[in-house]
């Protein structure tokens, strides 16, 4: 196993601690089995290596391995855990578990057979993690990792240390909070860049090919994962790409299943299944009137891309500004809050707050008689009363 320890040590040593995601402090690291799932590129590998470097002794008690390593062409995962435990191992970090066949069953066996081991695993194939959840549900604590918030993006790029604010604080004290942030940084210098290319942490690596890398991830999900794990006919992949392009370029709309199915040439039931699968793999976010009890054959009221960077990858020149605003708001809110489709306004949050999203001149005409209603406006630094700057909702995580 020396080669595995050597690779683990090298990767850990090379990992920077300059910026650490907020999820680090939210995970219950003492649990015996922890899962971290998230889209490709959101920073799961870095999080594991940072935890090892920051919290664990620099010896053979901790081991990081990626399950696409050639080692696993000749060795089983359970056997690797066995050898590690016999050498005094205590902390086993398994990256990209979906690349190893039958990984969920072997993880279950490792949990049952090695009580002395704490195991953390990550997966970028969200469908694989969802498929395995039933097997591991009684054993694993599973966390979702999202892309960067606007707050995190500013802290990385501008070396700031702006703290998280809660939704309730924003609603009650948004003017004071805006002022404190504006004393540190001017959000509009960076907000457009974030919306276009700041969601995935790899924006720092090769900015010139950032959107090409996102396109590769989209293609892998559509051309490999959906056909393999959800039985989607490979011949329909082009139609799904058409659907994503429509979502990216359209004014936010109440979904007309009949018209969309006619436009891309698939029947209603197939389209509803596609919409469900696309949300499973975090390419879209579907809004329903009631989030509880939804299934793949229930029609969403609205559909958005999961984040704004996807829109600029799929439809750079034809993005709709209203769509971008609502996508940003939904992405930042839905990570920690329940977001539903309301009878009036744009978003119903936590079954308590109503939000209408718009530009600088947006008024409260549509929601003025509704309790706990707010206007979220783009292109303003400060709000007033129930009118709040859009960018400020990027500081919730």
C-alpha positions in Angstrom: 0.0 0.0 0.0 3.0 2.3 0.1 2.1 3.8 -3.3 -1.3 4.8 -2.0 0.2 6.4 1.1 2.7 8.2 -1.0 0.0 9.6 -3.4 -2.2 10.6 -0.4 0.6 12.4 1.3 1.7 14.2 -1.9 -1.9 15.4 -2.7 -2.5 16.5 0.9 0.8 18.4 1.1 0.0 20.3 -2.2 -3.5 21.3 -1.0 -3.9 25.0 -0.1 -5.7 26.1 3.0 -6.2 29.6 1.8 -9.9 29.2 1.3 -12.1 26.6 3.0 -15.8 26.0 2.1 -18.4 26.6 4.8 -19.5 23.0 4.5 -16.3 22.0 6.3 -17.7 23.3 9.6 -21.2 21.8 9.0 -20.2 18.1 8.6 -20.3 15.9 11.6 -16.8 14.5 11.1 -17.0 12.0 14.0 -19.6 9.9 12.2 -18.4 6.5 11.1 -19.6 6.9 7.5 -20.0 10.2 5.8 -21.1 10.8 2.2 -20.5 14.1 0.3 -22.3 14.3 -3.0 -22.3 17.2 -5.5 -21.8 18.0 -9.2 -18.4 17.6 -10.8 -16.2 20.5 -10.1 -17.8 21.9 -6.9 -14.8 21.1 -4.8 -15.4 17.8 -3.0 -11.8 16.5 -3.5 -10.3 19.7 -2.2 -12.6 19.6 0.9 -11.4 16.1 1.8 -7.7 16.9 1.4 -8.1 20.2 3.4 -9.8 18.3 6.2 -6.9 15.8 6.3 -4.3 18.5 6.2 -5.9 20.7 8.8 -7.2 18.1 11.3 -5.4 14.7 11.1 -1.9 13.6 12.1 0.7 13.4 9.3 1.1 9.6 9.6 -0.4 6.4 8.2 -3.6 6.7 10.2 -5.3 8.7 7.4 -5.5 7.7 3.8 -7.0 9.5 0.8 -7.6 7.5 -2.4 -9.5 8.1 -5.6 -11.4 5.1 -6.8 -10.4 5.6 -10.4 -6.8 4.9 -9.3 -5.2 2.0 -11.2 -4.7 0.3 -7.8 -8.3 -0.8 -8.0 -7.9 -2.6 -11.2 -6.2 -5.4 -9.2 -7.5 -4.8 -5.6 -10.9 -4.7 -4.1 -12.1 -1.8 -2.0 -12.9 -4.1 0.9 -9.4 -5.7 0.8 -7.9 -2.2 0.7 -9.8 -1.2 3.8 -8.7 -4.5 5.5 -5.0 -3.8 4.7 -5.4 -0.2 5.9 -7.0 -1.2 9.2 -4.4 -3.8 9.9 -1.7 -1.1 9.6 -3.4 1.0 12.2 -5.5 3.0 9.8 -8.3 5.1 11.3 -9.5 7.6 8.7 -10.3 6.4 5.1 -11.2 9.0 2.5 -12.7 7.6 -0.7 -13.0 10.0 -3.6 -15.3 9.4 -6.7 -16.8 6.2 -5.4 -19.1 5.9 -8.4 -16.1 4.9 -10.6 -15.8 1.6 -8.7 -18.3 -1.2 -9.4 -20.6 -2.3 -6.6 -19.2 0.4 -4.4 -22.3 0.8 -2.2 -22.3 -2.9 -1.1 -18.6 -2.9 -0.3 -19.0 0.4 1.7 -21.8 -1.3 3.6 -19.5 -4.3 4.3 -16.6 -2.0 5.4 -18.9 -0.2 7.8 -20.1 -3.5 9.3 -16.7 -5.2 9.4 -14.3 -2.4 10.6 -15.7 -0.6 13.5 -12.3 1.1 14.1 -12.5 3.0 10.7 -14.1 6.3 10.0 -14.9 6.5 6.3 -15.7 9.5 4.2 -16.8 9.1 0.5 -17.6 11.4 -2.3 -19.5 11.0 -5.6 -20.0 13.2 -8.6 -22.4 10.8 -10.2 -25.5 12.1 -8.4 -27.6 9.3 -9.9 -25.3 6.6 -8.5 -25.4 8.2 -5.1 -29.2 8.4 -5.2 -29.4 4.7 -6.3 -27.2 3.7 -3.4 -29.0 5.7 -0.8 -31.3 2.9 0.2 -28.4 0.6 0.9 -26.6 3.1 3.0 -29.4 5.1 4.6 -29.1 3.6 8.1 -25.3 3.9 8.1 -24.2 7.1 6.2 -24.7 10.8 6.9 -24.9 12.3 3.4 -24.3 16.0 2.7 -24.9 17.9 -0.4 -22.2 20.2 -1.7 -23.2 23.1 -3.9 -21.1 25.4 -6.1 -19.7 28.7 -4.7 -22.1 31.4 -3.4 -21.5 34.9 -4.4 -20.0 35.5 -0.9 -17.5 32.7 -1.3 -16.6 33.9 -4.8 -15.8 37.3 -3.3 -13.8 35.9 -0.4 -11.7 33.8 -2.9 -11.1 36.5 -5.5 -10.8 39.6 -3.3 -9.3 38.0 -0.2 -12.2 39.3 1.9 -13.6 37.5 5.0 -17.3 38.4 4.7 -19.5 36.2 7.0 -22.7 34.4 6.2 -26.0 36.2 6.9 -29.3 34.5 7.5 -32.4 35.1 5.4 -34.2 36.6 8.4 -31.3 39.0 8.9 -31.5 40.1 5.3 -35.2 40.6 5.4 -35.1 42.6 8.6 -31.7 44.5 8.3 -30.8 44.5 4.7 -29.8 48.1 4.5 -27.3 47.8 7.4 -25.9 44.6 6.0 -25.5 46.1 2.5 -23.7 49.0 4.1 -21.3 46.8 6.0 -20.5 44.8 2.8 -20.1 47.9 0.7 -17.5 49.2 3.1 -15.4 46.1 2.2 -16.1 45.5 -1.5 -18.2 46.9 -4.4 -20.4 43.9 -5.4 -21.2 45.2 -8.9 -17.6 45.1 -9.8 -17.8 41.3 -9.6 -21.4 40.3 -9.7 -21.6 39.9 -13.5 -18.4 37.8 -13.6 -19.8 35.6 -10.9 -23.1 35.0 -12.8 -21.1 34.1 -15.9 -18.2 32.1 -14.6 -17.9 32.0 -10.8 -20.0 29.2 -9.6 -17.5 26.3 -10.0 -14.2 26.6 -8.1 -12.2 25.6 -11.1 -12.7 29.0 -12.6 -9.3 29.8 -11.1 -7.5 27.2 -13.1 -7.9 28.0 -16.8 -10.5 30.8 -17.2 -10.3 30.7 -21.1 -11.7 27.1 -21.2 -14.1 27.4 -18.2 -17.3 27.0 -20.2 -15.8 24.3 -22.3 -15.2 22.3 -19.1 -18.8 22.8 -18.0 -20.0 21.7 -21.5 -17.9 18.5 -21.1 -19.6 17.8 -17.7 -23.1 18.4 -19.3 -22.3 16.0 -22.2 -21.0 13.3 -19.9 -24.2 13.4 -17.8 -26.5 13.4 -20.9 -24.6 11.0 -23.0 -23.3 8.5 -20.4 -25.0 8.7 -17.1 -28.7 9.2 -18.1 -28.6 6.4 -20.7 -26.7 4.1 -18.3 -28.5 4.8 -15.0 -31.9 6.0 -16.1 -32.4 4.1 -19.3 -32.7 7.2 -21.5 -32.5 6.4 -25.2 -29.2 7.8 -26.5 -31.2 8.9 -29.5 -33.1 11.4 -27.3 -30.0 13.1 -26.0 -30.1 15.8 -28.7 -33.7 16.6 -27.7 -32.7 16.9 -24.1 -30.0 19.4 -25.1 -32.7 21.3 -27.1 -34.8 21.4 -23.9 -31.9 22.8 -21.9 -31.2 25.5 -24.5 -34.9 26.5 -24.4 -34.8 26.8 -20.6 -31.5 28.8 -20.9 -32.8 31.3 -23.4 -36.5 31.7 -22.4 -38.1 34.4 -20.3 -39.1 32.6 -17.0 -42.4 31.0 -17.9 -45.1 28.8 -16.5 -44.4 25.5 -18.1 -46.6 24.4 -20.9 -45.8 20.7 -21.2 -47.9 20.2 -24.4 -46.1 23.0 -26.3 -42.6 22.0 -25.1 -43.2 18.3 -26.0 -44.4 19.3 -29.5 -41.4 21.6 -29.9 -38.8 19.0 -29.1 -40.8 16.0 -30.5 -41.3 13.8 -27.4 -44.5 12.7 -25.7 -45.8 14.2 -22.5 -44.8 11.3 -20.2 -41.3 11.1 -21.6 -40.9 14.9 -21.2 -42.0 14.8 -17.6 -39.5 12.0 -16.9 -36.7 14.0 -18.6 -37.5 17.0 -16.4 -37.3 14.8 -13.3 -34.0 13.2 -14.3 -32.4 16.6 -15.2 -33.2 17.9 -11.7 -31.7 14.7 -10.2 -28.4 15.4 -11.9 -28.5 19.1 -10.9 -28.7 20.5 -14.4 -32.1 22.0 -13.7 -34.2 23.2 -10.8 -38.0 22.5 -11.1 -40.4 24.6 -9.1 -43.7 23.0 -7.8 -46.6 24.4 -5.9 -46.0 21.8 -3.2 -42.5 20.2 -2.9 -43.7 17.3 -0.8 -44.8 14.1 -2.5 -43.5 15.1 -5.9 -42.7 12.4 -8.4 -41.3 12.2 -11.9 -44.7 12.3 -13.5 -45.8 15.5 -11.7 -45.6 18.6 -13.8 -43.5 21.4 -12.4 -44.9 24.9 -12.7 -41.5 26.5 -13.7 -38.1 25.1 -14.7 -34.8 26.8 -14.4 -31.2 25.8 -14.9 -29.5 24.8 -11.7 -27.1 27.8 -11.8 -26.5 30.8 -14.0 -23.1 29.6 -15.3 -24.9 26.8 -17.1 -27.0 29.4 -18.9 -24.0 31.1 -20.3 -22.5 27.8 -21.3 -25.6 26.6 -23.2 -26.8 29.9 -24.6 -24.2 32.7 -24.1 -25.6 35.3 -26.6 -29.3 34.7 -26.0 -29.6 34.5 -22.2 -32.6 36.4 -20.8 -31.8 38.8 -17.9 -35.0 38.0 -16.1 -34.2 34.3 -16.3 -30.7 35.0 -15.0 -32.0 37.0 -12.0 -34.5 34.4 -11.0 -32.0 31.5 -11.5 -29.5 33.2 -9.2 -32.1 33.8 -6.5 -33.4 30.3 -6.7 -30.0 28.7 -6.7 -28.8 30.7 -3.6 -32.1 30.2 -1.7 -32.9 26.6 -2.4 -29.6 25.3 -0.9 -30.9 25.9 2.7 -34.5 26.8 2.2 -37.7 25.4 0.7 -38.7 27.3 -2.5 -42.1 26.7 -4.1 -44.3 28.3 -6.8 -46.8 30.8 -5.4 -50.2 31.9 -6.6 -48.8 35.4 -7.1 -45.3 36.6 -7.3 -42.2 34.6 -8.3 -41.2 32.5 -5.3 -42.7 31.2 -2.1 -40.0 30.5 0.5 -40.3 28.3 3.6 -44.1 28.6 3.3 -43.8 32.1 4.8 -42.1 34.7 2.5 -43.2 35.8 -1.0 -40.6 37.3 -3.4 -41.0 39.1 -6.7 -37.8 39.4 -8.7 -37.0 42.2 -11.1 -34.8 45.1 -12.2 -34.0 48.4 -10.6 -37.5 49.9 -11.3 -39.4 46.9 -10.1 -42.4 47.9 -7.9 -44.5 46.0 -5.4 -47.7 46.3 -7.6 -48.0 42.5 -7.9 -47.5 41.7 -4.2 -48.4 44.9 -2.4 -51.3 43.5 -0.4 -49.5 40.3 0.6 -48.1 39.9 4.1 -44.3 39.1 4.3 -43.8 40.0 0.6 -40.6 41.5 -0.8 -39.3 43.0 -4.0 -35.8 41.7 -5.0 -34.2 44.2 -7.4 -31.1 44.0 -9.5 -28.7 46.9 -10.1 -29.2 48.6 -6.7 -26.6 48.8 -3.9 -29.1 49.6 -1.1 -32.7 48.6 -0.6 -35.5 50.4 1.2 -38.4 48.9 3.2 -39.4 45.7 1.5 -37.2 46.3 -1.6 -33.9 44.4 -1.3 -30.8 44.2 -3.6 -30.6 40.9 -5.5 -26.9 40.5 -5.0 -27.4 40.4 -1.2 -29.0 37.0 -1.4 -25.6 35.6 -2.5 -24.4 35.8 1.2 -26.7 33.1 2.6 -24.0 30.4 2.5 
